Structure formats: C-alpha cells, structure tokens
Amino acid sequence: MRRVRLFRTTPFRLALLVSGLVAASFIATGTIAYRLISGETVRVQQDRIGSILSILETQARFDGPDRLLTTVTALTEARVRSAPLIEVRDSTGTIVAGSVLPLDPALGWSRLRYAPGGEDEKHEYLTYRGMIGPYAIMIAVDDTEVIDLNRSILWALAWSSLAAIIVAIIGGQYVGRRVRERQQVFEATLDRVGQGDLSARVPLSVADDDVDQLSRGVNQALDRLSHVVEGMRQVSNDIAHDLRTPLGRLKMTILEAQDKADRGEVAQAELAQAIDTCDAISHTFAALLRIAQIEGGARRERFAPVDLGGLLTDIGDIYAGVAEDAGQSLTVTAPQATIPGDRDLLAQALVNLIENAIHHCPAGTRITGTVEKVGNRVDLTIQDTGPGVPEAERDKVILRLYRLEKSRTTPGSGLGLSLVKAIADLHDATLTLEDAAPGLRVRLSFPPPVGT
C-alpha cells in the first residue's frame, strides 16, 4: 500500500482549514470583546467625571461660585482613596482650590501621565477641563488600574488565542490522522480486491456514522462484483465441461461427413446433424449472453407497470394447447396484480417455467399457474404433479448448464432456470423451489413497489 505523508492528505488539510477558521474566529471574537470591554471602562470613568462636574455646576448655579470652592476644598481634604482629583483656577490662572497637579490638559477630554512617587510610579489619568462660571476646573481620574485590567485582559486573550491555534493544529493533525487511518482501511481492502481476493470487505466500526454507510455501499458493490466474477468463473467451467461433449460430437460428425465425401458417398444426414449441433451451441451461447446482460442490470431502464396476472393469463392461453398435445393439463388462476418490471423478461421467465414443466413431466401431469397477493407482496407460482426435483438438487438446477441426469437425454441447454433466476434478481424477486408432494412448485415472490 502506497504511503502518503499526512500533511499532503485532503482530510488533514480540511481539518487544518477548519481548525484555522475556528482559531481565526476565536481571535476575532476576542478582539471585539476587548474593544467592547475597553470602551465600556472608558465610558464608566467618563460618567464618574461627568457626575462630579454636574454636581459642581448645580452648586455654582444655585449657591454661587464661592460655594464651588468650598465643596472642592472639602473633597480634596477628605483624601478618599481613588477619588477624582479636582483643581480650580481663577481667571489669572492661579489655583484657588483643590489639588495641585502638574497637569495642563487642553479643554475637553485628555489622557495624561503623572508620577507622584517618581518615575517608578507612573499613573495614567483621564482628565476633563472646562469652565464653571469664572473658574477653570480640571477633573482627573486615576485610570491606571483600569488600564492594567485592560492590559491583563488583552494578554489573556492573546494567550488564549495562541492556545486555540495550538489546539487547532493538534486537533487538525489528530482528525486528519484518524480520517487517514479509516481511508487506509479502504485502500487496504481495495488493494486486496485488486490482487484477486474478492472476499475482502471493509470492516465496520461501532460508530455507525457516514463512513460506515459508505463502507456498506462499498461492501455491497464488492458483493455484486464477487457474484458477477463467480458467475463468469462458473460459466467458464460449465462451458469447458458441458460444451466439450457437443463440440466433440460436432467434430466427429464433420469427420464422418468428410470420410463419406472422400468415398463419394452422400453425407447429407451428417451435415444436417452438424447444423443442428451448431444451432444448439449457438442457442446456448445466446442464452448465456442474455443472462449476463440481465445480471448486469442493463434492462432496468425499461421497467414499467406490468399486470402480472394478465401476463400469466395470456401465456397460459398460448401453452394450454401445447400441454394438451403432451397429454397434460394447464390451468391458470391470475387476478390483476401490477408490479414494476420488464414485460418481455417476465414473459420469458413464465415461458421457461411452463415449458420446463411440460418437457420434464409425463402425460397426465396437471400444471397450474397462480398469482396472488400475500400482504403487500405479489407471489407467482408454477406447480406440477410430475416427478419433481430432489431436495439435494434444487439449489443446483438454477446453476448455468446444470442438468439432472434423467434430463440429459432430452433437448435443452440447462439454462432455463438460470435465466429465470437472473430475471428474478433483476426484479428483486425471490426464486424458491419447493416440494409440491407430488411434483415441483416454483415460486417467485416480488417485493412491493417503492412507496407502498
């Protein structure tokens, strides 16, 4: 079996592609989440500053600007941890209340750095600078912890994304290897089949998944292939054994005709016998070819609704006189029963069954044909009161060119029941040979039409 590198296999590449898409989705989702969280933290800090600014503006409006200075001084002296820093300046730029901050932001929102404890302790501030009455007011919120939190979230997302990519690669390799292992099972089975082992089958797993469904389809195809090849092998063996005698007889007849011609005698009888033998051999090969075509399913496109009861009635009317000439009786009981099928092939099967009964049964035999509905299936039966077929021989008489010893003296090729079996298989019908006590009963059971 040819070895293929894992990373060059389609299953691995597909698994890696899917894993990459999952990782990319994770990264994109993490990025969006980070931006949303970061934006939300900024909004919360701006709301804090906005609330303080609103309170101070309200006091200044109702209590006067001096009340603003008193409130800012009280807030500054309270020294509440993580409280906003507020600075108030008059029109000359002199700080008149609040914390003294070495910050000089522009009007509006700004983000500045300040290190109250030296360069080793830098803080990030979100600031707002605006005017309340005659005073310029600046409010700063220490944003260091929020920024550190955002940075931690970013690192967590980065490491998670890296982990997702690693897991995706490992998972893609694992999935690709598992799929490759199951693919190798198919390859090993097909290699065995290619080497002539038609008994090889794809093993099924306990998962009963779509691969197992594919395995069943392959096994069914191999079953049909094995059946066809076995049929061809059987035909070859049967031809080698059963046609060797008529071919040898044909050669002897031709040699006899040649001897007579050399002696100046008339060899008309030998030539006529040779022609009859050639015709029999030609009919045998034609029947074998017809069976091969039927087993190949080449006639399924001709399927149409067929009234099996009406077909049996028509053929029974034709062969009633033939049976009567042979001292036998043929009766048919066939109500209407419609099945999908090839009318010509079904007629051929009925003719073969009735002719078999007529040719192989003695005078006085009663032959009956019936069609009946059993549940949702249709059964066709041809029964006689003749000598029947021994139970040990019933599975053999449907084989190609097989003939019972007592039938070898009568004309025929031994392909009648083989042709019936091929037609039954084409119609998914079951062919059974039963003891009619006395006689033989041949039953064809047709499945219900699809959708019934």
ZAMARGU-4260 file (C-alpha; in steps of 0.2 Angstrom, whole numbers, plus 5000, padded with zeros to 4 digits):
<rodrens>
0) 5000/5000/5000 | 5007/5017/4995 | 5012/5028/5009 | 5006/5046/5009 | 5013/5060/5020
5) 4999/5066/5032 | 5001/5084/5029 | 4998/5081/5010 | 4982/5072/5013 | 4965/5080/5009
10) 4957/5075/5026 | 4972/5083/5036 | 4971/5099/5025 | 4952/5101/5028 | 4954/5098/5046
15) 4968/5111/5047 | 4957/5123/5037 | 4943/5121/5049 | 4954/5122/5064 | 4962/5138/5057
20) 4944/5145/5054 | 4940/5141/5072 | 4956/5149/5078 | 4953/5165/5067 | 4935/5166/5074
25) 4942/5165/5092 | 4954/5179/5088 | 4941/5190/5080 | 4929/5187/5094 | 4942/5191/5107
30) 4947/5207/5098 | 4929/5213/5098 | 4927/5208/5116 | 4942/5218/5121 | 4937/5233/5112
35) 4920/5232/5120 | 4927/5230/5137 | 4940/5244/5135 | 4927/5256/5128 | 4915/5252/5142
40) 4928/5255/5156 | 4932/5272/5147 | 4913/5276/5147 | 4912/5272/5166 | 4926/5284/5170
45) 4919/5297/5159 | 4902/5295/5168 | 4911/5297/5185 | 4919/5314/5179 | 4903/5319/5171
50) 4893/5316/5188 | 4905/5326/5198 | 4905/5340/5185 | 4886/5340/5185 | 4886/5342/5204
55) 4898/5356/5204 | 4889/5366/5190 | 4872/5364/5200 | 4880/5371/5216 | 4888/5385/5207
60) 4872/5390/5199 | 4861/5389/5214 | 4874/5393/5229 | 4886/5405/5219 | 4904/5402/5214
65) 4911/5403/5232 | 4901/5388/5236 | 4910/5379/5222 | 4927/5382/5230 | 4921/5376/5247
70) 4915/5360/5240 | 4931/5357/5230 | 4942/5360/5246 | 4931/5348/5256 | 4933/5334/5243
75) 4952/5337/5242 | 4955/5337/5261 | 4944/5321/5263 | 4958/5311/5253 | 4946/5297/5249
80) 4956/5283/5240 | 4954/5283/5222 | 4943/5298/5222 | 4945/5310/5207 | 4957/5324/5208
85) 4950/5342/5206 | 4959/5358/5203 | 4950/5375/5202 | 4959/5391/5194 | 4953/5409/5193
90) 4954/5420/5178 | 4973/5424/5181 | 4977/5405/5181 | 4980/5405/5200 | 4975/5389/5209
95) 4961/5394/5221 | 4955/5376/5227 | 4959/5358/5225 | 4974/5348/5222 | 4990/5355/5214
100) 4993/5344/5199 | 5007/5346/5187 | 4995/5343/5173 | 4990/5356/5159 | 4977/5347/5148
105) 4968/5356/5134 | 4950/5360/5135 | 4939/5344/5134 | 4945/5326/5137 | 4963/5321/5138
110) 4974/5306/5144 | 4990/5311/5153 | 5003/5303/5163 | 5009/5308/5180 | 5021/5301/5193
115) 5018/5307/5210 | 5031/5295/5218 | 5044/5296/5204 | 5047/5288/5188 | 5044/5271/5195
120) 5026/5275/5200 | 5018/5282/5184 | 5000/5284/5184 | 4988/5286/5169 | 4974/5300/5171
125) 4959/5303/5161 | 4956/5322/5163 | 4942/5334/5158 | 4945/5353/5158 | 4931/5365/5157
130) 4923/5381/5164 | 4911/5384/5178 | 4906/5402/5179 | 4923/5412/5181 | 4933/5397/5186
135) 4943/5385/5175 | 4940/5367/5183 | 4950/5351/5179 | 4944/5334/5185 | 4957/5319/5184
140) 4953/5301/5187 | 4967/5289/5190 | 4965/5276/5176 | 4980/5266/5180 | 4970/5251/5187
145) 4958/5251/5173 | 4972/5251/5160 | 4981/5237/5169 | 4965/5227/5169 | 4963/5230/5151
150) 4981/5225/5148 | 4978/5209/5158 | 4963/5206/5148 | 4972/5208/5131 | 4986/5197/5137
155) 4973/5184/5142 | 4965/5185/5125 | 4982/5184/5117 | 4987/5168/5126 | 4970/5161/5124
160) 4971/5164/5105 | 4989/5156/5105 | 4982/5141/5114 | 4967/5140/5102 | 4979/5140/5087
165) 4990/5126/5095 | 4975/5116/5100 | 4968/5119/5082 | 4984/5112/5074 | 4985/5097/5086
170) 4966/5094/5083 | 4968/5095/5064 | 4983/5083/5065 | 4973/5071/5076 | 4957/5072/5065
175) 4967/5071/5049 | 4976/5055/5056 | 4960/5047/5061 | 4952/5050/5044 | 4968/5044/5036
180) 4968/5028/5046 | 4950/5025/5040 | 4955/5029/5022 | 4969/5017/5023 | 4957/5003/5028
185) 4948/5007/5012 | 4964/5007/5002 | 4970/4990/5010 | 4953/4982/5006 | 4954/4988/4988
190) 4972/4983/4986 | 4966/4965/4991 | 4952/4965/4979 | 4964/4972/4966 | 4976/4957/4969
195) 4961/4945/4967 | 4954/4942/4984 | 4936/4946/4981 | 4931/4940/4999 | 4939/4956/5006
200) 4927/4968/5014 | 4928/4985/5023 | 4926/4982/5041 | 4913/4992/5050 | 4915/5002/5066
205) 4903/5004/5081 | 4901/5022/5077 | 4888/5018/5063 | 4892/5035/5055 | 4893/5041/5037
210) 4909/5032/5034 | 4901/5016/5039 | 4887/5020/5027 | 4900/5022/5014 | 4908/5006/5019
215) 4892/4996/5017 | 4889/5003/5000 | 4907/4998/4995 | 4904/4981/5003 | 4888/4979/4993
220) 4897/4984/4977 | 4910/4971/4981 | 4897/4958/4984 | 4889/4961/4967 | 4907/4961/4959
225) 4911/4944/4968 | 4894/4937/4962 | 4897/4943/4944 | 4915/4936/4944 | 4909/4920/4952
230) 4896/4918/4939 | 4909/4921/4925 | 4920/4908/4933 | 4906/4896/4934 | 4901/4899/4916
235) 4919/4896/4910 | 4919/4880/4920 | 4902/4875/4914 | 4906/4879/4896 | 4923/4869/4897
240) 4914/4854/4904 | 4896/4854/4896 | 4900/4861/4879 | 4915/4850/4877 | 4904/4835/4873
245) 4893/4843/4859 | 4909/4851/4852 | 4917/4834/4851 | 4901/4826/4844 | 4901/4840/4831
250) 4919/4836/4826 | 4916/4818/4825 | 4900/4821/4814 | 4911/4833/4802 | 4924/4819/4801
255) 4911/4806/4796 | 4904/4818/4783 | 4922/4821/4777 | 4925/4802/4776 | 4909/4799/4766
260) 4913/4814/4754 | 4930/4806/4751 | 4922/4789/4747 | 4910/4798/4735 | 4895/4794/4747
265) 4881/4807/4751 | 4884/4815/4768 | 4868/4824/4769 | 4862/4817/4786 | 4879/4820/4794
270) 4879/4838/4788 | 4861/4841/4794 | 4866/4834/4811 | 4881/4845/4812 | 4870/4860/4808
275) 4858/4855/4822 | 4873/4854/4834 | 4879/4871/4829 | 4862/4878/4831 | 4861/4871/4849
280) 4878/4878/4853 | 4874/4895/4846 | 4857/4895/4856 | 4867/4890/4872 | 4879/4905/4870
285) 4865/4917/4866 | 4856/4912/4882 | 4872/4914/4892 | 4874/4931/4884 | 4856/4936/4888
290) 4859/4930/4906 | 4875/4941/4908 | 4866/4956/4901 | 4851/4954/4913 | 4863/4951/4928
295) 4872/4967/4923 | 4855/4977/4926 | 4856/4984/4908 | 4837/4982/4906 | 4831/4992/4922
300) 4828/5007/4911 | 4814/4998/4903 | 4804/4995/4919 | 4786/5000/4918 | 4770/4994/4927
305) 4766/4976/4922 | 4750/4967/4926 | 4757/4950/4931 | 4740/4942/4932 | 4736/4947/4914
310) 4753/4942/4908 | 4751/4924/4915 | 4734/4923/4908 | 4740/4927/4891 | 4754/4915/4891
315) 4743/4901/4899 | 4731/4903/4884 | 4745/4900/4872 | 4753/4885/4881 | 4736/4876/4886
320) 4736/4868/4869 | 4754/4863/4870 | 4751/4855/4886 | 4735/4846/4880 | 4745/4839/4865
325) 4758/4832/4878 | 4743/4823/4887 | 4744/4836/4901 | 4733/4850/4908 | 4737/4868/4911
330) 4726/4879/4921 | 4729/4897/4927 | 4721/4907/4941 | 4728/4925/4940 | 4719/4940/4946
335) 4726/4958/4942 | 4742/4961/4951 | 4753/4976/4945 | 4771/4976/4948 | 4786/4987/4941
340) 4796/4977/4929 | 4801/4972/4911 | 4786/4964/4902 | 4797/4955/4890 | 4808/4947/4903
345) 4794/4942/4914 | 4786/4934/4899 | 4802/4925/4896 | 4803/4919/4914 | 4785/4912/4913
350) 4788/4903/4897 | 4803/4895/4903 | 4794/4889/4919 | 4779/4882/4909 | 4790/4874/4896
355) 4801/4866/4909 | 4785/4858/4917 | 4779/4852/4900 | 4795/4845/4894 | 4800/4836/4910
360) 4784/4829/4916 | 4775/4814/4909 | 4757/4813/4902 | 4744/4815/4914 | 4753/4829/4924
365) 4742/4843/4930 | 4751/4860/4928 | 4744/4876/4937 | 4749/4894/4937 | 4743/4906/4950
370) 4746/4924/4955 | 4741/4930/4972 | 4744/4945/4984 | 4752/4940/5000 | 4752/4955/5012
375) 4760/4969/5001 | 4770/4957/4990 | 4765/4948/4975 | 4768/4929/4973 | 4768/4920/4956
380) 4768/4901/4957 | 4770/4887/4943 | 4766/4870/4950 | 4765/4852/4943 | 4761/4835/4949
385) 4776/4827/4940 | 4792/4818/4947 | 4798/4834/4955 | 4816/4838/4959 | 4826/4830/4973
390) 4829/4842/4988 | 4848/4840/4986 | 4847/4846/4968 | 4836/4861/4970 | 4850/4873/4973
395) 4860/4866/4958 | 4846/4866/4944 | 4847/4885/4944 | 4865/4885/4940 | 4870/4888/4922
400) 4871/4872/4911 | 4867/4861/4926 | 4855/4847/4921 | 4848/4832/4931 | 4854/4815/4925
405) 4837/4810/4920 | 4835/4826/4909 | 4852/4824/4899 | 4843/4813/4886 | 4830/4827/4882
410) 4834/4843/4872 | 4839/4858/4881 | 4855/4868/4887 | 4851/4868/4906 | 4849/4887/4906
415) 4831/4889/4908 | 4830/4891/4927 | 4846/4901/4926 | 4838/4913/4915 | 4823/4914/4927
420) 4835/4917/4942 | 4843/4931/4933 | 4826/4939/4929 | 4820/4937/4947 | 4836/4945/4953
425) 4834/4960/4941 | 4816/4962/4948 | 4822/4960/4967 | 4811/4945/4967 | 4815/4929/4977
430) 4815/4912/4967 | 4812/4896/4978 | 4809/4878/4973 | 4798/4868/4984 | 4791/4851/4985
435) 4773/4850/4979 | 4770/4832/4985 | 4769/4826/4972 | 4779/4837/4959 | 4788/4854/4960
440) 4782/4871/4965 | 4792/4886/4958 | 4788/4902/4967 | 4793/4920/4963 | 4790/4932/4977
445) 4790/4950/4971 | 4793/4964/4983 | 4780/4978/4985 | 4783/4994/4974 | 4793/5008/4981
450) 4782/5019/4991 | 4768/5007/4996
</rodrens>
